[in-house]
């Protein structure tokens, strides 16, 4: 183990040194002050050595990811014929960049609260706000362009990094937890939960498209949902990839939040409730980034945050009830797929009850429904939840 840590330490030191050189290569692509700031941080990381754990955790992943993406983008700009082969190694390159720092720096964090903060920083800030460089144009390769634009590669990197971190930190990672004492009651509640998911997915979409109260529960116009004519994306493959990306990354991160929170709140009253709620708050707040990286209206983003709070509670309880991350990923994907499949006509007719503040009513109704169902799911089979939590966090 000590030998492995020593190797990762040497690799990380080499990475920092190489990154200083790399920054010089892409100097003309950067703001001068940003360039100087990053160079200083990299040099300090080399000089401070073992004392730089927090400096490394906060800045190195961001600098590595940014400079790596910008360097590849710079190469492609000079020779477009290299676009496809460069993108093929893009995923592997990100893992080679992040794994040494994840193992050498993040892995040394001992306190659960700091681990929670570090996890938020790594996957939410570093992986999803660094920016996706358009390495491949749509004309060069439509499929790779869609993969690049969706950020699906980042979701797999998130999955691997969280898995590695959990193994290092000593937490259990179950993609498909075997649930004990399953019986008629367990399956009945699970089937009811799935039926609710199916109903709610369509209900939430048509609630936003309803022109009158009669259209909330019936008279659903399914012609307004068609991934081939999405108002948001240009093809069905883009709809699929952009729905799959948050489904994978956000559900893996949700698992990470909940496990660490359950550990922090172990033997505390309302351990389950607080863990679910706090993880849902993190999930909701992550949608604030839509203010900056999309052209969505203010009220639409606020509505997303409100609904995400309720959805986060429901998916959190469902995750602990089933113990299966893949079920959450599938549900999350289907929900986003429906939302992203709304056509131009659908968006042009959006006006809940033809009111300017319809979004408040829409998000409020959804939040109340999700919170009530989350409470019921949490209350109906407490023994299953208790047994699963004990297996997950000991």
Secondary structure, DSSP 4 states (H G I P E B T S, - for coil): -HHHHHHHHHHHHHHHHHHHHHHHHTGGGS-HHHHHHHHHHHHHHHHHGGGGHHHIIIIIHHHHHHHHHHHHHHHHHH-GGGHHHHHHTHHHHHHHHHHHHHHHTGGG---HHHHHHHHHIIIIIIHHHS-----S-TTT-HHHHHHHHHTHHHHHHHHHHHHHHHHHHT----SB---SS--HHHHHHHHHHHHHHHHHHHHHHHHHH-SSTHHHHS---GGGB-GGGBSS-SSHHHHHHHHHHHHHHHHHHHHHHHHHHHHHTTTSTTHHHHHHHHHHHHHHHGGGGHHHHS---HHHHHHHHHHHHHHHHHHHHHHHHH-BHHHHHHHHHHHHHHHHTBBHHHHHT--GGG-TTHHHHHHHHHHHHHHHHHHHHHHHTHHHHHHHHHHHH-
